[in-house]
């Protein structure tokens, strides 16, 4: 009897030791999980700070370049040694605008290293105008009437944006076929904001990925509606409706399906 009690006591002590060991390991795991969660939170905060700072930097770049225009298609060396003297009479001629006072530049130059040989893709010219209202007039004329003709060459004039803004604009424009397919009216506004409207409902998008998700959802709803009713609604706003406070001349591109 005493031997059985001693054995039972020994097993109890062993179980208690194992339980204590398990509790110690669980405590250690909880502490490590807490540390991982804290590090994850810190990493998430750093990512958010990075995205915020990158957004602010992009905005500062776009604002600092708001008086710039880019001219595409002017053959290399056509401008001679003085780009400003070349552009001063060319811009009124291309845009059919009468500038008063005459156009003045802060600077004007080709962009990037010269391409080897007789490249068919001349480098663009960037010109920074002294007066912002003249920059705005030129860009509005370019959106409305461009491309322009200079001798036998097609000349395009565009705004000058940061790389990140240009990438977002390209991503938005890549979604045009889907927007047309879904019969959604859209407009791309400066610097990179896509406005869409369908059946009297309008929405702004600053992120191409969000617009992609919206189109996926809209297409799924349209398919469900078609399978249920057997008909497709082609309704929409009258052409010419714009977001509140927005003029059509402010668009980099405005297309209606």
N, C-alpha and C positions, 0 to 999 in steps of 0.2 A: 504493500500500500504506500509506504513512504517512497519507494523507488518510483512508483507511478506519479506521485505528486511532484517529485523532483524533476521527472522527465517533462511533465506538463508545464512546470514553472520555467524550465529551460526553453521549451518551444515557445512559450508566451513571450519570454524575453527576446528570443530570436525574431518573432513576428513584430514585436515593438520596434526592434532595431531596423528591420526592413521598412516598416511604415515610416519611421523617422527619416530613413534614407530617401524613400519616395517623396516625402514632404519636402526634404531639402532640395531634391532635383526639381520638383514642381516650382518651388520658390525661385530657384535659379532660372528656370525657363520663363517664368512670369517676368522676372527682372530683365532678362534678355529681350523678351517680347516688347516690354515697355521701352527699352532702349531702341529697338528697331522701329517702333511706332514713332518715337520722338525724332529719330533720324529721318524717317519717311516724311514726317510733318515738316521738318526743317528743309528737306530736299524739295518738297512741294512748294514751300514758301519761297525758296531760292528760285525755283522755276518760274513762279508767278512774278517775282521781282525782275527776273531776266526778261520775261515776255513784256512786262510793263516798260522796262527801260528800252527794250528794242523798239516797242511801239512809239515811245516818245522820241527816240532817235530818228525813226522813219518820218514821223510828223515834222520834226525840225528840218530834216533834209528836204522834204517836199515844200515846206514853207520857204526855205532859203532859196529854192529853185523856182519859185512861183513866177518870176519875171523872165524865165528862160523859155526859149522856143528851140525846137530841133527841126532842122531842114534836111530832108532825106532825098537823095537822088541827084544832087548837084555834082557834076563830074569833078574829079580831082583836078586841082590846079586851075579850075575855071575862075576862082575868086582872086587869083593873083597873090600878091604879097600883102595886101590890105583887105582883110575880110570885111571889116566894117564899111569901107568905101564901096565894096562890091554889093553889099546887102542894102545899103541906104536907098538906092533907086529901085532895086529889084523887088523889095517887099511891097511897096505901093503898087507896082506894076502887076505882081502876082495876085494880090488880094483885091485889086480895084478899090483901094481905100485912099482917101485924101487925108493925110495926117497933118494936123495943125496943133502944135508946132511939129516940125519935121522929126522923124525918128532919130533918136540918139541911143547909143549903146554904152553899156558899162564894159563889155568885152565880147568877143566873138572869135571862135576858133574851131578847127576840126577836132573830132573826138577819136582818140586811140591812135595806135601806131599805123603808119602808112602800109597798105597792103601791097604785097610784091607784084611786079608786073603790071599789066593793063587789066586790073580787076574790073569786073562789070558791076561791083558793089562798092561805090565810093563811100568813104566815111561820112557820117552825118556832120553837119555844122551846128554847133550850139551858139546861140546868140542871147546875151542877157541885155534886155532893153532897160532904158533908164526909167521909163514911165509904165506903171503897171496897167493903166487903162489901154495903152496901145498894145501891150501883150495880149490882153483880153480880146481886143478887137480882131487882132490877127488870128487868134485861135478860133474865135467864133466864125470868121470867114472861112477858115480851113475846114471846120466841121460842116459848114453849110455848102461850100462850093468845091472843096478840094477833091482829088489832087489837081494841082495847077500845072500849066504848061510853060516851060522855059525852053525856047527853041523846040527841039524834038524830044525833050526830056520831061517825064512826069515828076513833079516835085510835091512831096508831102510835107506838111508842117504839123508838128505835134507838140504837146506840152512835154516838159522834162520832169520825170519822176525818179524817185529812188528805185533801186533794184527790187526791193521787197514790194513796193507799190506796183511796179511794172509786172511782177510775177502774179500778184493778185488780179490785176486787170486781165492778164492773159488767161488765167484760170476762169474768171467770170465769162470772158468772151468764148471760151471753149464750150460753155454750156448753152450757147445760142441755139444750136440745132434742137436740143431737147425743149427749150422754151418755145420754139416755133412749132415743134411737134405737138406740144400740149396746148397750143394756141393761147399762150400767156404773153401779154404785152410786157415789155421790159425796157429799161433805160440804164445805161452805164454813166454815172455821174462822177465828177472829179472829187477826190483823186481816184478812189476805188470803192464805189458804192453802187450796188445793183438794186434797182427798184423794179418790182414786178407787181402786176395787177391782173386779177381774173375775177369775173363776176362781181365787180364792185368792191372787191377786197384787195387792198394794197399792202405791201410789206417791203421793208428795207433790209438789205443784207450787206454786211461788211466783211463777211468771211465766205469764200467760195464753197468750203466744205459744208457750211450750214445751208447754203442754197441747194447743194447737191442732195442733202438729206430732205429738205423741203420738197424738192421735185420727186424724189423717190416716194415720199408719203403721198404727195398729190396724185402721182400716177397710180399708186395702189388704190386710193380712194376712187379715182375715176374708173378703174377697171371693175371695182366692186359695184359702183353705181351703174355701169353699163350692163353688167351681168344681171343686175336686179331689175332694171327698168327696160333694158333692150334699146335704149336711146342714148345719144350723146348730146350734151348741152354745149353749143358753140357760142353762147352768149358772152358778153364782155362790155367793158366801158366803151364809150365812143372814142374814136381816135382823137388824140389831142389832149386827153386828160393827163395832167402831170401831178407829182406830189405837191402838197401845199407849199407855197412860197418858192417854188422852183420854176425857172424859166426854161423853155426848150433850148434856147441858145446857150445855156450853161452846160449842156451835155456833151460829153466826149463822143457819145454815140447814143442815138435814141431810135429804136426800131420797133415798129408795130407789126405783129403778125396779121 
